[in-house]
């Protein structure tokens, strides 16, 4: 009975604030405040408030919450241990065998020779670098871009 009265008072106060907000020409905020203020009355009308009051004073319900908390703690602990060990793939020997087979499968069975033969490799760049640059640097494309933009 007291919970219903409190919820009704909170809703009435919220609707009053919504009216004042709408008077100030802030209609969107007023609509949002009205929506929030109607929630407590809706909860009373659906019976949620009564159910919560019955649950809050029930030792059986609190024992159920304790059991749920213990179950959650067990799930979290086992998940943390599983992550630390590296998964649930089995024993260490099984994990090593799986890693070896994955490594063997990564290379094609008949790929003992390189896929690019020396004859098909691109020609090496000349060893002599232009004056003023380090070996292996080529600024011709950068110079072309700068010339294109008039720099």
N, C-alpha and C positions, 0 to 999 in steps of 0.2 A: 504494500500500500504506500509506504513512504517512497519507494523507488519510483513508482508511477507519478507521484506528486512532484518529485524533484525533476523528473524528465519533462513533465508538462510545463513546469516553471522555466526550465532552461529553454525549451522550445518557444515559449511565449516571449521570453527576453530576446532570443535570437531574431524572432520575427519583428519585434519592435526595432531592433537595430537595423534590420533590413529595410524597414519603412523609412527610417531616418536617412539611411544611405541612398535610397531611391529619391528622397526629397532633395538631396544634394546633387542630383542628376548623374549619379554613378550607378547606372542600371545593371551593368554586368556584375559589379561587386555585390549589389543588393540581391540579385538572383542567386549568386553563389552563397551568400550568408543565409538566405531563406532556405536553400537546399540543405545546408549543414544544420540549420535549426530544426528542420523537420525530421531528421534522423532519430533523435531520442523518442519522439512520439511514435514513429514507425516501429522502433524496437519494442516499445511497450505493447503496441497493438498486435504484434506478431507473437508475443510471448517470450521473446529472447531474454528480456530483463528478468522475468520470473524464473526462467530456467537458470540464468546466471546466479540469481540469488539462492536458488536451491542448491546449485553446484558449489557455491562459495562456502556454504555452511555444512557441507557433507563430507565426513571423514573418508568415505569410500571414494569420492571423486578425487580428493587430494592424494589418496594412496595410488589411484590410477595415474595421476600426473607424475608421481614419483617413479612408478614403473615405466612410464613413457620416457622420462628423463634418463633412467638407467639404460633403456634400450638405445636411446640416441647416443649416450656415452660409449656404449659397446660398439655401435656402428662406427663412430668417429675414431675410436682407438684402433679397431681392426683395419680401418682404411689407412690410418697413418702408418701402422706397422707394414701393411702391404706395400705402400709406396716406398718405404725405406728399404725393403727387401728387393724391390724391383719387379713386383707383380706376382701373379699366381700361376706362373708357367711351370711349376714343379720344382724338382731338385736342381742343385747346382750343375750336376753333370748333364741333365737334360737341357739346361739353358746354354751350356758350352757347346753341346752338340748342335743345337739349333743355330747358334752363332756361326759355327764352322760351316754348316750346310748353306746358310745364307751368304757367307763369304764366297763359297765355291760357286753358288748360283749367280753371283754378281758378274763373273767373267764367263764369257761364252766358252763352251767346251773345246772348240777347235781354234781358239784364239791364242795360239802360242806365239805367233808373229804379230808385229804391229800392223794395224789396219792401213796405215799410209806407208807405202814403200818409199825408199830414198829417191826413186826416179820421179815420183809424183809429188814430192814435197816442193813447196814454193822456194824459189831461189833466195838465197841469203842476201841481206842488204850489204852494200859495200862497206868495208871496214872504215874507210876514211870519211870522217864527218866534216861538214862545211865549217869554215872558219867561224869562231864565236859561239859554237854550240857544243854540247857534250856529245860523246859518242852515242849513237842510237836515237838521237832526238831529231825529228823532222818537223819543221815549222812551216812547211810550204802551204798546207791547208789553212793554217791560222793566218798566214800572210794574205792568202787569197780572200778570205773573209774580210779582213781589215781593209784591203784595197777595194772590195766591193762596196763597203760602207763609207769609203772616202777617208779612211783614217790612216 
